[in-house]
Amino acid sequence: MTPAPSRRIRRAARLLVLDPEDRLLLFRFHVAGRSPFWAAVGGECDPDEPFELAARRELFEETGLSADPGCEFAARSYDFTSLEGEDVTVDERFFQVRVTQTRIDTAGHTELERAVMQQHRWFTRAELADWPERIFPADVLDLLDLAGEPA
């Protein structure tokens, strides 16, 4: 029996972006063959890019907002199938950012992001607890608690 090929490690920064009303920003993803889902801001690190710099870059590219992501407050690793269909093992680091404005500029989205991230929304904690569609990360309320900020 041939051993399964090892998965590529996909290093990623994920941001919990909170507005002045303590609402969390999520993007709705529409991916062929999958049910729609909502996900926090973030994405893959460039080669050799530190997680903190990736967090700052992803925040700006996906939202048009500039803010200091501060220090990571959580990390996790899991197997995942990317939007492109690649099976990877994710090494993901979490950051929390508070922003003063809620206007989102998606001009920095890649072609793939423009195709699949067609909607964004600011969620209250009550909405997150009872939303009918899947939210990633699934334990986002626990992560908000871990970050030490009310939402």
Backbone as CSV, one residue per row, in Angstrom:
resi,resn,N_x,N_y,N_z,CA_x,CA_y,CA_z,C_x,C_y,C_z
1,MET,0.846,-1.182,0.000,0.000,0.000,0.000,0.889,1.241,0.000
2,THR,0.571,2.174,-0.880,1.340,3.412,-0.978,0.858,4.396,0.079
3,PRO,1.779,4.994,0.853,1.337,5.961,1.862,0.733,7.194,1.194
4,ALA,-0.230,7.785,1.875,-0.862,9.002,1.361,0.169,10.126,1.336
5,PRO,0.131,10.968,0.303,1.080,12.085,0.255,0.819,13.030,1.418
6,SER,1.896,13.635,1.919,1.712,14.565,3.030,1.026,15.829,2.525
7,ARG,0.270,16.405,3.405,-0.455,17.628,3.057,0.484,18.831,3.183
8,ARG,0.255,19.800,2.355,0.974,21.067,2.461,0.490,21.788,3.710
9,ILE,1.404,22.443,4.422,1.031,23.273,5.567,0.648,24.641,5.017
10,ARG,-0.573,25.037,5.312,-1.083,26.344,4.863,-1.111,27.263,6.081
11,ARG,-0.137,28.159,6.162,-0.069,29.117,7.264,-1.063,30.238,6.988
12,ALA,-1.894,30.576,7.970,-2.947,31.573,7.745,-3.153,32.443,8.975
13,ALA,-3.524,33.685,8.725,-3.897,34.631,9.784,-5.391,34.889,9.666
14,ARG,-6.086,34.833,10.783,-7.537,35.053,10.821,-7.797,36.181,11.817
15,LEU,-8.664,37.128,11.432,-8.935,38.293,12.268,-10.391,38.350,12.693
16,LEU,-10.602,38.611,13.958,-11.934,38.914,14.466,-12.007,40.432,14.517
17,VAL,-12.715,41.007,13.543,-12.797,42.458,13.373,-14.084,42.934,14.018
18,LEU,-13.944,43.801,15.028,-15.089,44.322,15.774,-15.254,45.814,15.521
19,ASP,-16.505,46.237,15.349,-16.800,47.648,15.115,-17.092,48.342,16.450
20,PRO,-17.373,49.654,16.440,-17.641,50.365,17.695,-18.856,49.845,18.469
21,GLU,-19.746,49.115,17.801,-20.922,48.552,18.474,-20.686,47.097,18.895
22,ASP,-19.426,46.659,18.882,-19.033,45.294,19.257,-19.632,44.229,18.346
23,ARG,-19.848,44.587,17.084,-20.318,43.607,16.104,-19.119,43.038,15.361
24,LEU,-19.228,41.768,14.979,-18.151,41.060,14.292,-18.395,41.049,12.787
25,LEU,-17.366,41.367,12.017,-17.453,41.361,10.562,-17.217,39.953,10.028
26,LEU,-18.138,39.480,9.194,-17.985,38.211,8.506,-18.325,38.398,7.033
27,PHE,-17.707,37.552,6.192,-18.005,37.525,4.768,-18.767,36.246,4.446
28,ARG,-19.747,36.351,3.546,-20.516,35.177,3.112,-19.859,34.610,1.859
29,PHE,-19.557,33.325,1.918,-18.901,32.630,0.813,-19.915,31.790,0.052
30,HIS,-19.853,31.873,-1.274,-20.651,31.051,-2.184,-19.664,30.243,-3.015
31,VAL,-19.499,28.980,-2.676,-18.543,28.111,-3.358,-19.318,26.977,-4.023
32,ALA,-19.071,26.753,-5.301,-19.773,25.690,-6.034,-19.635,24.361,-5.307
33,GLY,-20.763,23.672,-5.155,-20.761,22.364,-4.521,-20.785,22.383,-3.008
34,ARG,-20.821,23.563,-2.412,-20.865,23.686,-0.951,-22.021,24.602,-0.554
35,SER,-22.549,24.384,0.623,-23.562,25.304,1.150,-22.884,26.631,1.489
36,PRO,-23.603,27.744,1.324,-23.013,29.031,1.690,-22.583,29.023,3.161
37,PHE,-21.516,29.749,3.451,-21.046,29.872,4.824,-20.456,31.257,5.023
38,TRP,-20.339,31.656,6.277,-19.781,32.947,6.664,-18.432,32.703,7.318
39,ALA,-17.469,33.583,7.053,-16.135,33.400,7.625,-15.543,34.740,8.029
40,ALA,-14.694,34.668,9.041,-13.972,35.844,9.509,-12.928,36.264,8.479
41,VAL,-12.497,37.493,8.574,-11.476,38.059,7.703,-10.178,37.277,7.871
42,GLY,-9.447,37.095,6.778,-8.131,36.481,6.885,-7.806,35.608,5.708
43,GLY,-6.592,35.084,5.726,-6.173,34.225,4.642,-4.748,33.769,4.811
44,GLU,-4.242,33.182,3.752,-2.927,32.540,3.776,-1.790,33.556,3.844
45,CYS,-0.782,33.205,4.610,0.440,34.003,4.685,1.233,33.835,3.388
46,ASP,1.902,34.879,2.969,2.854,34.761,1.875,4.054,33.960,2.382
47,PRO,4.860,33.384,1.477,6.031,32.623,1.935,6.913,33.464,2.871
48,ASP,7.274,32.891,4.008,8.138,33.533,5.014,7.531,34.782,5.653
49,GLU,6.266,35.077,5.400,5.621,36.254,5.991,5.202,35.930,7.420
50,PRO,5.585,36.744,8.390,5.125,36.517,9.765,3.604,36.643,9.856
51,PHE,3.011,35.897,10.769,1.550,35.911,10.926,1.023,37.326,11.169
52,GLU,1.735,38.124,11.992,1.267,39.473,12.315,1.190,40.347,11.066
53,LEU,2.198,40.234,10.201,2.166,41.018,8.958,1.090,40.520,8.013
54,ALA,0.888,39.211,7.974,-0.184,38.656,7.140,-1.538,39.148,7.630
55,ALA,-1.724,39.221,8.949,-2.986,39.705,9.508,-3.245,41.146,9.072
56,ARG,-2.230,41.989,9.168,-2.385,43.397,8.758,-2.692,43.486,7.259
57,ARG,-1.956,42.716,6.451,-2.168,42.732,5.001,-3.556,42.219,4.624
58,GLU,-3.956,41.084,5.198,-5.272,40.515,4.891,-6.395,41.473,5.293
59,LEU,-6.254,42.110,6.444,-7.264,43.081,6.875,-7.441,44.163,5.809
60,PHE,-6.331,44.722,5.339,-6.423,45.793,4.343,-6.957,45.275,3.010
61,GLU,-6.441,44.125,2.537,-6.875,43.602,1.242,-8.353,43.241,1.233
62,GLU,-8.855,42.668,2.326,-10.244,42.201,2.333,-11.247,43.273,2.740
63,THR,-10.796,44.299,3.490,-11.747,45.280,4.010,-11.437,46.724,3.642
64,GLY,-10.198,47.003,3.234,-9.789,48.380,3.003,-9.452,49.111,4.287
65,LEU,-9.503,48.424,5.423,-9.235,49.031,6.723,-7.784,48.799,7.131
66,SER,-7.182,49.817,7.740,-5.827,49.691,8.279,-5.909,49.755,9.792
67,ALA,-5.344,48.754,10.444,-5.321,48.727,11.908,-4.231,47.770,12.355
68,ASP,-3.742,47.990,13.549,-2.741,47.106,14.135,-3.443,45.865,14.662
69,PRO,-3.070,44.669,14.165,-3.737,43.460,14.640,-3.302,43.041,16.044
70,GLY,-2.279,43.689,16.587,-1.824,43.317,17.918,-1.215,41.924,17.923
71,CYS,-1.251,41.302,19.082,-0.659,39.982,19.251,-1.691,38.894,18.985
72,GLU,-1.203,37.758,18.498,-2.112,36.632,18.312,-2.611,36.183,19.676
73,PHE,-3.867,35.739,19.726,-4.435,35.283,20.993,-4.829,33.815,20.965
74,ALA,-4.770,33.190,19.785,-5.100,31.763,19.685,-4.433,31.187,18.446
75,ALA,-4.208,29.880,18.480,-3.637,29.166,17.340,-4.273,27.793,17.281
76,ARG,-4.392,27.270,16.076,-4.922,25.911,15.914,-4.427,25.334,14.604
77,SER,-4.513,24.020,14.528,-4.121,23.299,13.325,-5.199,22.270,13.025
78,TYR,-5.558,22.137,11.738,-6.586,21.170,11.338,-6.462,20.923,9.842
79,ASP,-7.049,19.830,9.392,-7.072,19.509,7.966,-8.262,20.209,7.316
80,PHE,-8.068,20.632,6.082,-9.032,21.503,5.421,-8.903,21.322,3.921
81,THR,-9.987,21.521,3.189,-9.943,21.575,1.730,-10.140,23.028,1.334
82,SER,-9.141,23.592,0.668,-9.170,25.010,0.306,-10.260,25.297,-0.722
83,LEU,-10.511,26.574,-0.962,-11.497,26.972,-1.968,-11.109,26.455,-3.350
84,GLU,-9.809,26.271,-3.564,-9.333,25.766,-4.848,-9.392,24.244,-4.920
85,GLY,-9.818,23.581,-3.825,-9.942,22.132,-3.806,-8.699,21.389,-3.337
86,GLU,-7.714,22.098,-2.802,-6.484,21.469,-2.317,-6.660,21.025,-0.871
87,ASP,-6.291,19.779,-0.579,-6.304,19.287,0.795,-5.031,19.759,1.483
88,VAL,-5.182,20.522,2.560,-4.048,21.103,3.280,-4.227,20.889,4.775
89,THR,-3.159,21.090,5.503,-3.217,21.198,6.957,-2.983,22.659,7.290
90,VAL,-3.937,23.263,7.962,-3.879,24.687,8.271,-3.170,24.900,9.600
91,ASP,-2.238,25.838,9.610,-1.632,26.375,10.835,-2.163,27.798,10.917
92,GLU,-3.196,27.986,11.738,-3.944,29.246,11.745,-3.737,29.983,13.058
93,ARG,-3.502,31.298,12.951,-3.312,32.160,14.117,-4.409,33.221,14.105
94,PHE,-4.913,33.524,15.305,-6.033,34.453,15.444,-5.597,35.770,16.074
95,PHE,-6.175,36.846,15.538,-5.933,38.204,16.013,-7.284,38.886,16.167
96,GLN,-7.340,39.866,17.051,-8.570,40.653,17.179,-8.247,42.110,16.900
97,VAL,-9.120,42.753,16.139,-8.928,44.141,15.748,-10.214,44.907,16.005
98,ARG,-10.067,46.057,16.610,-11.205,46.978,16.761,-11.024,48.105,15.751
99,VAL,-12.095,48.383,15.016,-12.047,49.441,14.013,-13.092,50.489,14.354
100,THR,-12.877,51.700,13.856,-13.801,52.793,14.162,-14.823,53.024,13.061
101,GLN,-14.580,52.470,11.891,-15.542,52.647,10.797,-16.060,51.302,10.323
102,THR,-17.247,51.315,9.743,-17.861,50.061,9.288,-17.962,49.970,7.768
103,ARG,-17.532,50.992,7.065,-17.568,50.946,5.598,-16.453,50.027,5.122
104,ILE,-16.807,49.022,4.347,-15.865,48.025,3.863,-15.584,48.276,2.389
105,ASP,-14.312,48.271,2.029,-13.874,48.464,0.646,-13.264,47.144,0.168
106,THR,-13.910,46.509,-0.788,-13.448,45.212,-1.284,-12.612,45.331,-2.562
107,ALA,-12.126,46.531,-2.860,-11.327,46.726,-4.076,-10.055,45.887,-4.073
108,GLY,-9.554,45.514,-2.902,-8.337,44.719,-2.816,-8.554,43.229,-2.948
109,HIS,-9.787,42.794,-3.175,-10.064,41.359,-3.301,-9.415,40.792,-4.559
110,THR,-8.954,39.561,-4.441,-8.430,38.838,-5.595,-9.606,38.423,-6.485
111,GLU,-9.289,37.895,-7.648,-10.342,37.410,-8.550,-11.169,36.318,-7.874
112,LEU,-10.498,35.392,-7.190,-11.210,34.322,-6.483,-12.101,34.896,-5.387
113,GLU,-11.578,35.841,-4.614,-12.380,36.446,-3.542,-13.604,37.163,-4.112
114,ARG,-13.434,37.868,-5.216,-14.588,38.548,-5.842,-15.641,37.542,-6.278
115,ALA,-15.202,36.354,-6.694,-16.141,35.335,-7.153,-16.898,34.675,-6.009
116,VAL,-16.250,34.488,-4.861,-16.888,33.711,-3.793,-17.326,34.534,-2.583
117,MET,-16.743,35.702,-2.364,-17.084,36.540,-1.202,-17.988,37.669,-1.672
118,GLN,-19.258,37.377,-1.823,-20.147,38.333,-2.461,-20.951,39.188,-1.494
119,GLN,-20.763,38.977,-0.204,-21.558,39.725,0.775,-20.767,39.808,2.073
120,HIS,-20.948,40.894,2.808,-20.378,40.986,4.150,-21.424,41.579,5.080
121,ARG,-21.216,41.374,6.371,-22.210,41.796,7.353,-21.538,41.897,8.716
122,TRP,-22.015,42.835,9.539,-21.579,42.975,10.925,-22.596,42.243,11.802
123,PHE,-22.141,41.277,12.591,-22.997,40.418,13.409,-22.910,40.763,14.886
124,THR,-24.071,40.799,15.553,-24.082,40.894,17.012,-23.801,39.498,17.582
125,ARG,-23.473,39.453,18.842,-23.228,38.170,19.503,-24.492,37.301,19.454
126,ALA,-25.663,37.898,19.659,-26.921,37.133,19.616,-27.144,36.540,18.226
127,GLU,-26.842,37.291,17.178,-26.991,36.767,15.817,-26.018,35.615,15.565
128,LEU,-24.798,35.747,16.054,-23.808,34.681,15.877,-24.269,33.387,16.542
129,ALA,-24.920,33.513,17.689,-25.353,32.338,18.441,-26.498,31.597,17.765
130,ASP,-27.246,32.292,16.903,-28.459,31.695,16.352,-28.554,31.827,14.830
131,TRP,-27.422,31.952,14.145,-27.459,32.161,12.698,-27.758,30.837,11.987
132,PRO,-28.641,30.845,10.966,-29.037,29.587,10.327,-27.981,28.975,9.397
133,GLU,-27.025,29.754,8.943,-25.975,29.223,8.072,-24.701,28.980,8.877
134,ARG,-23.840,28.131,8.333,-22.589,27.793,9.005,-21.695,29.031,9.109
135,ILE,-21.038,29.163,10.248,-20.096,30.251,10.501,-18.747,29.630,10.815
136,PHE,-17.703,30.201,10.215,-16.343,29.759,10.487,-15.552,30.915,11.065
137,PRO,-14.864,30.703,12.150,-14.763,29.445,12.887,-16.050,29.152,13.658
138,ALA,-16.358,27.868,13.771,-17.609,27.450,14.413,-17.667,27.892,15.872
139,ASP,-16.527,28.013,16.518,-16.476,28.418,17.923,-16.142,29.904,18.077
140,VAL,-16.636,30.720,17.146,-16.286,32.134,17.138,-16.661,32.838,18.447
141,LEU,-17.764,32.460,19.080,-18.126,33.094,20.356,-17.097,32.771,21.433
142,ASP,-16.615,31.535,21.459,-15.564,31.166,22.416,-14.276,31.934,22.129
143,LEU,-13.963,32.107,20.857,-12.760,32.861,20.494,-12.889,34.320,20.910
144,LEU,-14.062,34.888,20.749,-14.272,36.270,21.200,-14.060,36.368,22.716
145,ASP,-14.546,35.386,23.452,-14.336,35.366,24.899,-12.840,35.234,25.219
146,LEU,-12.165,34.357,24.498,-10.747,34.127,24.708,-9.933,35.386,24.438
147,ALA,-10.349,36.138,23.437,-9.640,37.381,23.090,-9.786,38.424,24.186
148,GLY,-10.782,38.199,25.075,-10.933,39.101,26.218,-11.719,40.359,25.960
149,GLU,-12.458,40.370,24.897,-13.235,41.550,24.569,-14.713,41.199,24.497
150,PRO,-15.585,42.058,24.986,-17.011,41.811,24.809,-17.389,42.025,23.357
151,ALA,-18.365,41.272,22.917,-18.883,41.476,21.553,-20.363,41.215,21.548
